Amino acid sequence: MSVFTKYKDIVLIFVSALLYFYIAYALDRTNFFVLSSIWFGLFACFYFLVKKPRLSFNNLVGIAFIFRLIFLFATPNLSQDFYRFIWDGRMILEGLNPYLSLPETFIQNINYPIAEARELYAGMGELNGSHYTNYPPLNQLCFLIAAFFASKSIFGSVLVLRVLIILAELGIFYFGKKLLQALHLPKHNIFWYTLNPFIIIELTGNLHFESVMLFFFIWGLYLLQKQKWIWAAILIGCSISVKLLPFFFLPLFFKVFVHKKSHLSLAKQWLQLIGFNLIILGTVVVLFLPFLSSTLLANYANSVGLWFGKFEFNASFYYLFREIGYTFRGYNEIGIITKITPILTILYLICLTFFRKNNQQVILFASMLFGLCFYYFTSTTIHPWYLATPLLLSVFTRYKFPVFWTLVIILSYQAYANTPWQENLWFVAAEYLLLFTFMIIEFKSHKRKDDIISA
């Protein structure tokens, strides 16, 4: 046995730790060659640690969270969104409603309502600072906690936000493992999420709150599997109150409650389904109540509409549709395309809802995964951190293409090698060509295995 083979895991862990440290404290995101090289190196280490594990389950858990702690004192250098998080939290601490004002208005009027207002505005950028916040109320609570503990220090606020995200990651690991065991799936699967470099960098490193959203969501799904649907509904409502994305999954719960194998009467099944959805919606409404005002809905809708109806980044089929529009109409047809693609997504969701056995939770996870990916493939904007949700869903399925997507998503970061940022569509095309090739190969592989089993 060679020395490398004997100490392979130690080498992989040590190399990974060094690379994470470099990303956290030394990386310039405009240096795409260095960033992508480190990214691919981290994924190689991750693959060998997870695919053929030699370390114990508990050792892998410890390693995953040690990697996160490397980022503890780092200021995010791959995303500037955290400046807006801090701004919103400090606004609430000062008794101001963050949904009703624009940061740029305060700056233009030389009115600084919070500590470090100019630094925060400069950090978040003109685009972010010129639009109303689109972060739901439980997300705002996280920002408020950071403001409470560090109202005059950006570094202190970053530290608090990161601690909250790491705690949420612990929760995802805990309930994810328990749900895998409840579904009689290998608990080791959770490491495709927990040890994934994409998750460690994009969520813990860059302070994106998909972690908190997914913590509530996976906890809710675990309780739903245990038939505690009332508490599950409350937790899913909390998840939506961090990020709106779980709203997308609500139709897919139909057959969880209404199906032929239920011991309940059809009337009781429908009552539970209606109650489940009403509790989710009620939870969201109650959490929004502290921010209620006559202009809240309009401001919030305008902000969400900006990111999903006007902004374009790392899209796949949308860019193809856009090029067709340019060819035949001579201009960008985003206004028309963004009206058609939601209809296609709704039709696909209807098919998933009524033609799949979603009362079986493993199938439900696959339906969520397929539905969400369909939505992403037709969207105008796919930021890297959006992939956290399909990645976690894939842990409960036999599909690994989301893991592969978290690898090739780094190609989207080429846009930030330019000042101001500018996408090179060849890199976007390469990302999706590689992804779709992997998906075709994986689907064919599963079909062959199914054919062998059925024979």
Steps between C-alpha positions, in 0.01 A plus 500: 500500500644838393545785746234702314246218522567457870460868577266591214216631715737715708644647180152568358385670820817708532492611135129586529560706815777697328282568196205609715730730695626659178145558375394646835789741557704553184290447186415780256180393322611673180777242469282237339787265412610471864142473626403226255822306559441502877134409445583194291771401747255516790246291312762235424581474872129501588424219252770269634397567861131426437492247216731245660503592868777363719420730788220436748165679474576713806842595366344624177250706701783662695697574184197660331453748783871566547504609135215739578679642801792597275271773361389623842699825502503563125317780321322354194696571182279322245173680577399846619143417606595491867531880505127527431431240771683715751325816377154345540577364847624834627198678352270272702710556812446875455123442476487557121317269258756374242223425248398865471822682414790489257860520622587734213236752619673537835843530341388756242339709773814472715285341767672208672243312711738225609866456588737453204222592255737628231723193524202265482352683200833494317535131577153394384533690173274740314270230358421349839480836673253641250232236557281395788608203706360163396598297806204347692441559873686207658799590287466853636498354851843352433620841382353659814687253723825601329413868553415440866840347573706718265322824415817692417735239357470342155748233603300422814177477301664262252615282790148479647340426162751224437438339839126493420570331167733241654235418762244459220743269318523290816122479500490395133752228574308377804154483343635397161671199656189409700280526192737281297483238774120526519482443123743205524758680288876507573565770758839554332311674216478815712868566434427573132350817650687559825854450366432657160744789437225695326290499820793588722611791279167637377301472823743511792759702312282739302223527763202391291203404712388196303642314801237642735222446245604139443533436874132581557399321180680171569381506862145547373534211254635278776195576717272446200654155458416442866140608421525811718356712222396802710851564629636415155279772348622757754863419424446513124333837553811609691713375210301715256546792739875471451494454122186481286618197300312227698170656383587328173462154657154539654302338212719189524368424849155421356548122487672498837155566643257380230565146377327164481715322758410740780301357793308829521181581316530719190337791685755482784785477252383821333455671837857414596632623165312830531607537864862430409506774236307748714745453789794560264342815358389614846852461636641715220233768549551512878875542457448785254258683733768701689598659167147555370433830325299634207801492267665178618345274239572734209861558604562133560342394169704758311821376658429132429390590148833671438708194577282254308355717223781735398830367628685241288779276624620145430178394326474196276193458278401860563812618317402279206150650501654846520720436197200379302327827590799702386511305172134542406397818682827688531479566873493331841165325555544465876155650564332227295731214597452562873125472452517171308758309705302520829203345317721216380629450854147492641394242239801286587421530872142388431633190324733424791217557748240270346703240309763400755459306825608787724343334804828302505750745639796382291293567187392834647865604530563404137191698390624804691841463339365467146250783545756738642758421233239555227432840653872580519562392142239748375588785737673824407729492803684214667741621763739229625349480850162403351640149454498428874136389486522250210822369652334423834195346327729275296641348820165319539493376140723289280595800283843661517471761225447779758836405653657531157324834446657636819836417341446667161311801646843653558504586129237766572754683714694591188263797475664654808844491340389815318447847649213571479386139488422363157396147404685305236225283354752238387563420867126487567453270202781276622343477847163386371639279224702310760203485736249376241752243373543369854122489548444302180769250597358466852140455384608236246699322769198487733277378218739214422506399867120513516474287187738240648300489825165468322635223278 
